[in-house]
């Protein structure tokens, strides 16, 4: 072995040891406490957003819940006040896909609590169906919801976090933001964009003492198939999606996922991938991309084929269920929907 090779090995070892010490030091710091903190959650009226809000209310955070539908928000706020009568909950009905509304939501949190400590970008939409039925508008809506809306929220919150010299941002991306998922192309493309945005923000905002965590969940039992949109052979698309969302060994309960997300935010982790199947899929994609692509192609062949022109019209899962809603195969999904304000 040459002297140059020795120096390279020593250099790599020193770098690895330094990174290990840095990670250990970060983990050893006092964990972030949510009690008394101002936390803004988007997409907070139902599903994962509501479950996160419940847990943070239990920890004593001052919450600003943001979603488009005021009635859904009021039900979510009532739910938390029944559980914790002392909960501090502000609701803001706003479509944050418009920048002015994102700024209004942040301003409301500042007016109520005097600061914003945590921004949790959770708002999302799901549209399921073959590529043949996806219009340009579907991609635009996915990008507006999953990329531009979180960016608008970050830009609105940043001046306040910089003034405070501290802040935490959590962006809920998806396993679909790490690997492409068939029949979810607009969703995956927009989640890839959010993952890239979130990773870049972490690097550039570190010097402002603002920590950014990217969360990439696999399948979660939140009840989302009820409000997802379906194209193509809508009943069949809803069936496979809702059944996959109910499988006990493949999916994770929303409550357990929320605990992991809050713990990752508390520690200031760079990234959190939720569920073992999601982690394995990411590793498989990195190690053997050709084989992984072939496997996903086979899965795609098992999914419903395109329909006629009637399949171009999107339909909510609740309507597309076509009798499947009472199936035992979907029982976990519909139980979660009832718990999490999805119905």
Buried (B, 14 or more C-beta within 10 A) or exposed (E): EEEEEEEEEEEEEEEEEEEEEEEEEEEEEEEBEBEEBBBBBBBBBBBBBBBBBBBBBEBBBBBBBBBBEEEBBBBBBEBBBEEBEEBBBBBBBBBBBBBEBBBBBBBBBBEBBEBBBBBBBBBBBBBBBBEEBBEEEBBEBBBBBBBBBBBBBBEBBBEBBBEBEBBBBBBBBBBBBBBBBBBBBBBBBBBBBBBBBBBEBBEEBEEBEBBBBBBBBBBBBBBBBBBBBBBBBBBBBBBBBBBBBBBEEBBBBBBBBBBBBBEBBBBBBBBBBBBEBBBEBBEBBEEEEEEBEEBBEEEEEEBBEBBEEEBBEBBBBBEBBEEBBEBEEBEBBBEBBEBBBBE
